[in-house]
Amino acid sequence: MKDAIILDSKHKQDIYINPKRQEILRILDIEGVPLNSKEISLRAKVSPSSIKHHMDKLIELGVVEISHSKMVNGIRATYYRTAGKTVSVGINNRAFLQGKIQSVLDSLSEKVSDSAAAEESAQMQIGDIMTGVVHLTKEESAELLAVIRDFLRSRERGGDNTEGWEYALIAYNTKYEKK
């Protein structure tokens, strides 16, 4: 995985798994455009200096990068964005994975409870949850995962006429046996 960051040390895991840093990454992902420390701090409800500290750690890890800087009210503001890299935390980090999935579910629940939408067309604008089992050959499963990864990776950055869609996908081989 060329664009992957492997959390192969406790130091890297501690940087990435920090709840405030996860919130910052989520904010950057949802906004889809570069933000400065003040903009992030308003959304995360912490001081800009605290954001700067967290951004330095995330840049060290390689999951965030500086997009650009510009003068804002006479002060040079640095704008940050996610680096567009896959982070491998490992499937055995159950508490972290449960937290990520719970965060997505909580956000969806909040959107649904804030919405008076009961009709199907309005619900589709909010999102959907699908479960089930599909039967695939090894080649088809590799193709499915590649299509999903490519589709998502090509749309990680915001653009004109786009809206952020948060997701949590879980797909696994039901017949896999640990050797």
ZIKA-V429576 format. One record per run of one state. SS is the DSSP state (2 for helix, 1 for strand, 0 for the rest). FROM is the first residue (numbers start at 1). LEN is the number of residues. If there is no record, write none. Layout:
BEGIN
[[SS & FROM & LEN] [SS & FROM & LEN]]
END
This chain:
BEGIN
[[0 & 1 & 3] [1 & 4 & 3] [0 & 7 & 3] [2 & 10 & 8] [0 & 18 & 1] [2 & 19 & 13] [0 & 32 & 3] [1 & 35 & 2] [2 & 37 & 8] [0 & 45 & 3] [2 & 48 & 14] [0 & 62 & 2] [1 & 64 & 9] [0 & 73 & 2] [1 & 75 & 8] [0 & 83 & 3] [1 & 86 & 3] [0 & 89 & 5] [2 & 94 & 21] [0 & 115 & 5] [2 & 120 & 7] [0 & 127 & 11] [2 & 138 & 16] [0 & 154 & 26]]
END
